[in-house]
Amino acid sequence: MEYPIRRKLGRKIKELREKYDYTQEELSEIADIDYKYIQRIEGKHPPALKIDTIVKLAKALKVEPYNLLKF
């Protein structure tokens, strides 16, 4: 089953990651998330993210968590 909101969230994370010129590995270190999970989030079939993961990513990307969900 396809979940378009997951793909939108993954694209938003990738966009912000690239804005700060982070590699997936750098973002994973800053956010304390496995880099393979970052790859999955930004990939074609992203997983559902827990709120705790969204908060970690938002902090690492210097935005409020709700901004990750503004598409």
DRENMIMAR-111018 format. One record per atom (N, C-alpha, C): x, y, z; residue in one letter. Coordinates in nm, 4 decimals. Layout:
[pt [X, Y, Z], a]
...
END
This chain:
[pt [0.0846, -0.1180, 0.0000], m]
[pt [0.0000, 0.0000, 0.0000], m]
[pt [0.0893, 0.1246, 0.0000], m]
[pt [0.0516, 0.2207, -0.0775], e]
[pt [0.1282, 0.3457, -0.0918], e]
[pt [0.0705, 0.4530, 0.0010], e]
[pt [0.1571, 0.5234, 0.0704], y]
[pt [0.1179, 0.6320, 0.1601], y]
[pt [0.1861, 0.7595, 0.1132], y]
[pt [0.1172, 0.8419, 0.0326], p]
[pt [0.1792, 0.9637, -0.0223], p]
[pt [0.2352, 1.0580, 0.0845], p]
[pt [0.1737, 1.0633, 0.2012], i]
[pt [0.2234, 1.1551, 0.3046], i]
[pt [0.3634, 1.1143, 0.3506], i]
[pt [0.3928, 0.9844, 0.3512], r]
[pt [0.5260, 0.9385, 0.3900], r]
[pt [0.6301, 0.9849, 0.2884], r]
[pt [0.5942, 0.9790, 0.1609], r]
[pt [0.6873, 1.0243, 0.0564], r]
[pt [0.7092, 1.1739, 0.0659], r]
[pt [0.6018, 1.2490, 0.0945], k]
[pt [0.6148, 1.3941, 0.1090], k]
[pt [0.7051, 1.4292, 0.2266], k]
[pt [0.6883, 1.3578, 0.3367], l]
[pt [0.7721, 1.3814, 0.4537], l]
[pt [0.9179, 1.3489, 0.4219], l]
[pt [0.9413, 1.2400, 0.3523], g]
[pt [1.0769, 1.2026, 0.3128], g]
[pt [1.1410, 1.3069, 0.2231], g]
[pt [1.0626, 1.3601, 0.1289], r]
[pt [1.1156, 1.4652, 0.0404], r]
[pt [1.1475, 1.5918, 0.1188], r]
[pt [1.0628, 1.6250, 0.2160], k]
[pt [1.0852, 1.7443, 0.2980], k]
[pt [1.2132, 1.7294, 0.3803], k]
[pt [1.2336, 1.6125, 0.4378], i]
[pt [1.3543, 1.5869, 0.5159], i]
[pt [1.4772, 1.5961, 0.4263], i]
[pt [1.4693, 1.5373, 0.3082], k]
[pt [1.5822, 1.5424, 0.2146], k]
[pt [1.6108, 1.6868, 0.1728], k]
[pt [1.5057, 1.7620, 0.1447], e]
[pt [1.5210, 1.9023, 0.1045], e]
[pt [1.5939, 1.9821, 0.2134], e]
[pt [1.5518, 1.9647, 0.3384], l]
[pt [1.6148, 2.0368, 0.4485], l]
[pt [1.7577, 1.9862, 0.4727], l]
[pt [1.7780, 1.8570, 0.4603], r]
[pt [1.9122, 1.8009, 0.4770], r]
[pt [2.0079, 1.8615, 0.3753], r]
[pt [1.9621, 1.8711, 0.2515], e]
[pt [2.0456, 1.9288, 0.1462], e]
[pt [2.0656, 2.0787, 0.1656], e]
[pt [1.9661, 2.1467, 0.2214], k]
[pt [1.9787, 2.2900, 0.2503], k]
[pt [2.0955, 2.3155, 0.3444], k]
[pt [2.1116, 2.2273, 0.4436], y]
[pt [2.2213, 2.2412, 0.5391], y]
[pt [2.3465, 2.1667, 0.4944], y]
[pt [2.3426, 2.1142, 0.3739], d]
[pt [2.4572, 2.0456, 0.3150], d]
[pt [2.5037, 1.9272, 0.3998], d]
[pt [2.4070, 1.8557, 0.4591], y]
[pt [2.4372, 1.7363, 0.5360], y]
[pt [2.4297, 1.6142, 0.4451], y]
[pt [2.5182, 1.5194, 0.4678], t]
[pt [2.5015, 1.3880, 0.4059], t]
[pt [2.4016, 1.3112, 0.4922], t]
[pt [2.3555, 1.1996, 0.4420], q]
[pt [2.2664, 1.1162, 0.5231], q]
[pt [2.3384, 1.0696, 0.6490], q]
[pt [2.4655, 1.0397, 0.6362], e]
[pt [2.5435, 0.9948, 0.7512], e]
[pt [2.5571, 1.1052, 0.8563], e]
[pt [2.5815, 1.2281, 0.8109], e]
[pt [2.5933, 1.3403, 0.9051], e]
[pt [2.4612, 1.3646, 0.9772], e]
[pt [2.3519, 1.3627, 0.9027], l]
[pt [2.2208, 1.3818, 0.9653], l]
[pt [2.1931, 1.2708, 1.0654], l]
[pt [2.2282, 1.1497, 1.0301], s]
[pt [2.2028, 1.0375, 1.1214], s]
[pt [2.2812, 1.0538, 1.2516], s]
[pt [2.4035, 1.1040, 1.2445], e]
[pt [2.4837, 1.1262, 1.3652], e]
[pt [2.4241, 1.2372, 1.4510], e]
[pt [2.3852, 1.3470, 1.3871], i]
[pt [2.3288, 1.4608, 1.4605], i]
[pt [2.1964, 1.4230, 1.5265], i]
[pt [2.1130, 1.3480, 1.4531], a]
[pt [1.9807, 1.3114, 1.5033], a]
[pt [1.9817, 1.1836, 1.5867], a]
[pt [2.0955, 1.1155, 1.5920], d]
[pt [2.1075, 0.9890, 1.6642], d]
[pt [2.0088, 0.8844, 1.6097], d]
[pt [2.0122, 0.8723, 1.4759], i]
[pt [1.9285, 0.7761, 1.4034], i]
[pt [2.0204, 0.7022, 1.3071], i]
[pt [2.0002, 0.5741, 1.2908], d]
[pt [2.0828, 0.4955, 1.1987], d]
[pt [2.0729, 0.5520, 1.0568], d]
[pt [2.1858, 0.5629, 0.9883], y]
[pt [2.1841, 0.6236, 0.8542], y]
[pt [2.1045, 0.5393, 0.7545], y]
[pt [2.0975, 0.4103, 0.7764], k]
[pt [2.0161, 0.3249, 0.6881], k]
[pt [1.8686, 0.3629, 0.7011], k]
[pt [1.8284, 0.4045, 0.8208], y]
[pt [1.6908, 0.4476, 0.8422], y]
[pt [1.6658, 0.5796, 0.7691], y]
[pt [1.7633, 0.6690, 0.7680], i]
[pt [1.7514, 0.7938, 0.6914], i]
[pt [1.7338, 0.7595, 0.5434], i]
[pt [1.8116, 0.6632, 0.4953], q]
[pt [1.7982, 0.6199, 0.3556], q]
[pt [1.6570, 0.5705, 0.3271], q]
[pt [1.6029, 0.4935, 0.4184], r]
[pt [1.4661, 0.4414, 0.4003], r]
[pt [1.3637, 0.5550, 0.4020], r]
[pt [1.3810, 0.6498, 0.4939], i]
[pt [1.2879, 0.7633, 0.5043], i]
[pt [1.2849, 0.8417, 0.3731], i]
[pt [1.4008, 0.8607, 0.3124], e]
[pt [1.4107, 0.9383, 0.1887], e]
[pt [1.3876, 0.8527, 0.0637], e]
[pt [1.3683, 0.7248, 0.0817], g]
[pt [1.3547, 0.6332, -0.0317], g]
[pt [1.2145, 0.6256, -0.0902], g]
[pt [1.1953, 0.5275, -0.1782], k]
[pt [1.0684, 0.5123, -0.2506], k]
[pt [0.9559, 0.4580, -0.1644], k]
[pt [0.9874, 0.3799, -0.0624], h]
[pt [0.8859, 0.3198, 0.0239], h]
[pt [0.9189, 0.3497, 0.1702], h]
[pt [0.9023, 0.4766, 0.2097], p]
[pt [0.9408, 0.5161, 0.3452], p]
[pt [0.8524, 0.4523, 0.4527], p]
[pt [0.9108, 0.4292, 0.5698], p]
[pt [0.8340, 0.3727, 0.6808], p]
[pt [0.7502, 0.4810, 0.7487], p]
[pt [0.6557, 0.4363, 0.8302], a]
[pt [0.5816, 0.5299, 0.9153], a]
[pt [0.6774, 0.5751, 1.0259], a]
[pt [0.6814, 0.7045, 1.0518], l]
[pt [0.7737, 0.7570, 1.1521], l]
[pt [0.7028, 0.7800, 1.2848], l]
[pt [0.7703, 0.7453, 1.3917], k]
[pt [0.7196, 0.7746, 1.5251], k]
[pt [0.7419, 0.9226, 1.5532], k]
[pt [0.6621, 0.9770, 1.6411], i]
[pt [0.6741, 1.1181, 1.6751], i]
[pt [0.8124, 1.1484, 1.7319], i]
[pt [0.8690, 1.0566, 1.8075], d]
[pt [1.0029, 1.0781, 1.8633], d]
[pt [1.1074, 1.0942, 1.7530], d]
[pt [1.0931, 1.0179, 1.6461], t]
[pt [1.1850, 1.0282, 1.5326], t]
[pt [1.1677, 1.1613, 1.4622], t]
[pt [1.0443, 1.2052, 1.4454], i]
[pt [1.0168, 1.3343, 1.3827], i]
[pt [1.0793, 1.4467, 1.4656], i]
[pt [1.0690, 1.4370, 1.5969], v]
[pt [1.1264, 1.5394, 1.6853], v]
[pt [1.2786, 1.5411, 1.6722], v]
[pt [1.3425, 1.4246, 1.6711], k]
[pt [1.4886, 1.4181, 1.6558], k]
[pt [1.5333, 1.4789, 1.5231], k]
[pt [1.4618, 1.4436, 1.4164], l]
[pt [1.4970, 1.4964, 1.2848], l]
[pt [1.4766, 1.6474, 1.2785], l]
[pt [1.3666, 1.6947, 1.3347], a]
[pt [1.3381, 1.8383, 1.3342], a]
[pt [1.4469, 1.9151, 1.4086], a]
[pt [1.4869, 1.8638, 1.5230], k]
[pt [1.5922, 1.9302, 1.6007], k]
[pt [1.7228, 1.9341, 1.5216], k]
[pt [1.7570, 1.8227, 1.4582], a]
[pt [1.8806, 1.8156, 1.3791], a]
[pt [1.8752, 1.9101, 1.2592], a]
[pt [1.7549, 1.9298, 1.2039], l]
[pt [1.7378, 2.0145, 1.0854], l]
[pt [1.6999, 2.1586, 1.1210], l]
[pt [1.7023, 2.1881, 1.2508], k]
[pt [1.6813, 2.3249, 1.3007], k]
[pt [1.5446, 2.3827, 1.2642], k]
[pt [1.4418, 2.2985, 1.2750], v]
[pt [1.3038, 2.3425, 1.2529], v]
[pt [1.2159, 2.2857, 1.3637], v]
[pt [1.0984, 2.3425, 1.3775], e]
[pt [1.0000, 2.2866, 1.4694], e]
[pt [0.9407, 2.1613, 1.4043], e]
[pt [0.9030, 2.0619, 1.4845], p]
[pt [0.8496, 1.9384, 1.4265], p]
[pt [0.7326, 1.9595, 1.3301], p]
[pt [0.6443, 2.0527, 1.3605], y]
[pt [0.5289, 2.0735, 1.2726], y]
[pt [0.5717, 2.1231, 1.1338], y]
[pt [0.6891, 2.1881, 1.1257], n]
[pt [0.7357, 2.2348, 0.9950], n]
[pt [0.7740, 2.1212, 0.9015], n]
[pt [0.8090, 2.0056, 0.9574], l]
[pt [0.8380, 1.8906, 0.8717], l]
[pt [0.7108, 1.8405, 0.8046], l]
[pt [0.5970, 1.8712, 0.8637], l]
[pt [0.4704, 1.8227, 0.8101], l]
[pt [0.3978, 1.9265, 0.7251], l]
[pt [0.4626, 2.0384, 0.7008], k]
[pt [0.4066, 2.1416, 0.6130], k]
[pt [0.4579, 2.1176, 0.4716], k]
[pt [0.3711, 2.0663, 0.3864], f]
[pt [0.4121, 2.0367, 0.2487], f]
[pt [0.3489, 2.1376, 0.1544], f]
END
